[in-house]
Amino acid sequence: MLTVTSGLERFANDEVDLGYEPFPKQKEFHASPAKYRLFGGPRGRGSRRRC
């Protein structure tokens, strides 16, 4: 018998090592049960500046 599964179903039970440790606010974001979540990045000047 041939079973066809989607890519998501094949890897749903596998853990993926993302190679990072989330900060406390990021952990809170990942743990949120909310259907829609927004996360803002840093504010202020970034690495791009005009000279």
C-alpha positions as CSV (number, residue, x, y, z in Angstrom):
1,M,0.0,0.0,0.0
2,L,1.3,3.4,-1.0
3,T,0.8,6.3,1.5
4,V,1.2,9.8,0.2
5,T,2.0,12.6,2.7
6,S,2.8,16.3,2.3
7,G,6.2,17.7,3.2
8,L,4.7,19.3,6.3
9,E,3.2,15.9,7.5
10,R,6.5,14.1,6.9
11,F,8.5,16.5,9.0
12,A,5.9,17.5,11.6
13,N,7.2,15.1,14.2
14,D,10.9,15.8,13.6
15,E,12.7,18.5,15.6
16,V,14.7,21.0,13.7
17,D,17.9,22.5,15.2
18,L,17.6,26.2,14.2
19,G,20.9,27.0,15.8
20,Y,19.8,29.9,18.0
21,E,18.6,30.5,21.5
22,P,15.6,32.8,21.6
23,F,15.5,35.8,23.9
24,P,12.8,36.0,26.6
25,K,10.4,38.0,24.4
26,Q,11.0,35.7,21.5
27,K,10.2,32.7,23.7
28,E,7.0,34.4,24.8
29,F,6.1,34.9,21.1
30,H,6.8,31.2,20.2
31,A,4.7,30.0,23.2
32,S,1.7,32.2,22.4
33,P,-1.4,30.3,21.5
34,A,-2.8,33.3,19.6
35,K,-4.0,32.7,16.1
36,Y,-2.4,35.9,14.8
37,R,0.9,37.2,16.3
38,L,3.1,40.2,15.4
39,F,6.6,40.7,16.6
40,G,8.4,44.0,16.1
41,G,12.1,44.3,15.4
42,P,14.6,46.8,16.8
43,R,13.7,50.5,16.7
44,G,15.9,53.4,15.9
45,R,18.9,53.5,13.7
46,G,20.1,50.4,12.1
47,S,23.4,49.5,10.5
48,R,22.7,51.6,7.4
49,R,23.7,55.2,7.6
50,R,24.3,57.9,5.0
51,C,27.6,59.5,5.2
